[in-house]
Amino acid sequence: MGLLQASEKDRKVAFSASLAAPGQHGHIGPFNTGITLVYRNIYSNIGNAYNPTTGIFTAPVRELYLFRFYIYGHGDSLVHTTAVLHKNGHHVAIAHAYQASGDINSSNGVSLLLEVGDVVYMYLTAGRKIYDNGDRQSTFSGHLLFTM
């Protein structure tokens, strides 16, 4: 078993962001096609593996990561509030909420073994919506658990 290089052993990777940019609020969606959600209000981005322009997290080294996501919305009898965690373009986990009125929320989280260059992002499915405002209730976070 080989020794880890100091740069790999000591690597710190973590990010946390909310959906709405500072000073903004409102719904995103629904759209006719799905989109990658871009979380613009950055709390932390240690290691710069999360790209706040594209909304994509790219694994810098082979590691086990924990991702958590929270969604918020307003009840709507026609449009559900949903966001899906994707890894390399494939559905991994979903947060979904639906009711005719009132505030709604949901959350989920997973631990994923990622290879160098794997990408993880939140995806808004066609015909769905999500909401965020200054209360920062729709968030996406990830951090390294340990190096493999």
N, C-alpha and C positions, 0 to 999 in steps of 0.2 A: 504494500500500500504506500503510495507516494505521499510526500509532504506537500502541503498547500503552500503556494507562494504567499508571501506576506501580504501582497495586494489583494489576493483572493480571501485569505483568512480574515483580514480586517475590514473587508468591504462592508459598508453600511448602505442599505437601500431601504427607503421608506417614502411614501407620499400620502397625502390626504388633501382632498379638494371638495368643494361644493359646486353645484351645477351653475348657478347664476353668477355672472361676473359682478364685482362690487358695484353697487348702485342700480343693478338691474333686477327685475322680477317678472314672472309670468310663466305661461305654459310653453313647452316645446312640443310640437306636434298637435294634432296628428298629421302625418304626411302620407303620400301615396306609396312611398318606398321607405325601407328602413334606413336609419342613419346611425353613425357612431356618435355617441354623446360626448361632448367636450366639456369637461369640468374646469371652469375658468377661475374660480376663486381658490387659489392655492394656499393651503395652510402650511404645508411642508413638502419638499421635494428633494430629499437627501439622496445624493447620487445621480440626480437628474435623469432617472430612468422613465419618468412620466413626462410626456410631451403635452404641455397645456395648449398647444396650437392644434394638435390633431386628436387629443384625448386618448392616445395610445401609450400603454406601458410596454417597454421593451426590456426583456431580461438581459442584464449585462453579463451574468455568469450563471452556471448551472446551480440552481438553488431551490429550496422549498419556500414558497411565499404564501402568505395569508392575505386574501382579498375580502373586503367587506363592502357592502353597498346598501344604501337606504334610499327608498323612494317615497315621495309625498305627492298628493294630488287632491283635487276636489271631486267629490262624487259627481258622476255623470252617467245617466242611463244609457248613453250611446257609446261613449269612448272609455275604455279601461286605462288604468295607469299601470304601466309595465316597463321594466328594463331588464335586459338579459346580459349576463357576463359571457363574453366570448373569449376563447383562446384560439389563436391562429385561424379565425373565421368560423369556429364551431361553437355551438351553444354548449355552455357548461352549467349555468345555474340561472334562475329567474327570480325576480321579485315582482309580484303581481297583486293589484288591489282593484276591487270593483264594488261599488254600491251606487245607488241612484242619487244620493245627496250626502252632504256632510264631508268632513275631512277624512282622507284615507291615507294609509301608509303600509309599507311592507319592507322587509329586509332579508338579507341572505348573506352567506359567506362561505368560502371554500379555501382549502389549502391545495396548492398546485405545485407539482414539480415542473419547473421550467428549464428548458435548455437555452443556451446562449442564443439570442435573437428571437425567441418566442415572443409573441405579442398578446397582450390582454387588454380588453377595452369593454366599455359598456355600450350596448346597442339598443336603440329604440326601434321596436318592430313597427312595420307599416300599420297605420290605423290606430296607434296607441299614442299616449301623451304622458308627460311628466311635468311637475311644477316645482319651482324653487323661488325663494325670495330672500330678504334680509335675515330671516330666521335660520337659513341654511339647513333645510330639512332633507334635501336630496344630495347625498354624499357618496364618494367613492374613495376607498383607501386600500393601500397594500403595503406590506413590509416583508422583508426577508426574515424567515424563521431561523434557517441555518443553511450553510453551504454543504453540498453533497460531495 
